[in-house]
Amino acid sequence: MYRKHREGMVVHVQTTRGGVVEAVDEAALARISALGTVQLAVPRLAPGDRMRPTTDLLSSPLRVFLTGDSQEQLLADHRRIRLLADAVFRLTPR
């Protein structure tokens, strides 16, 4: 039988932005990765890829894996991720 050791969550970041990715801002990604519960932050787009507004899991531009001792910790970092996520991708000017 499985025994739970810690709380866990996967955040599929949503965006309303659209355009061509010019760069992944490593400093912005590092700010997300530095949050206490974040284990791994995976950008799903690279320079040259087209970002579209999120409609489902496959169109999420960033996936973040979290683990922590309490659900409150996870939810607090989830809120921070939502505030920081738009800075991860720089889009080409129109």
Buried (B, 14 or more C-beta within 10 A) or exposed (E): EEEEEEBBBEBBBBBEEEBBBEEBBEEBBEBBEEBEBBEEBEBBBEEEBEBBEBEEEEBBBBBBBBBBEEEEBBBBBBEBBEEBBBEBBBBEEE
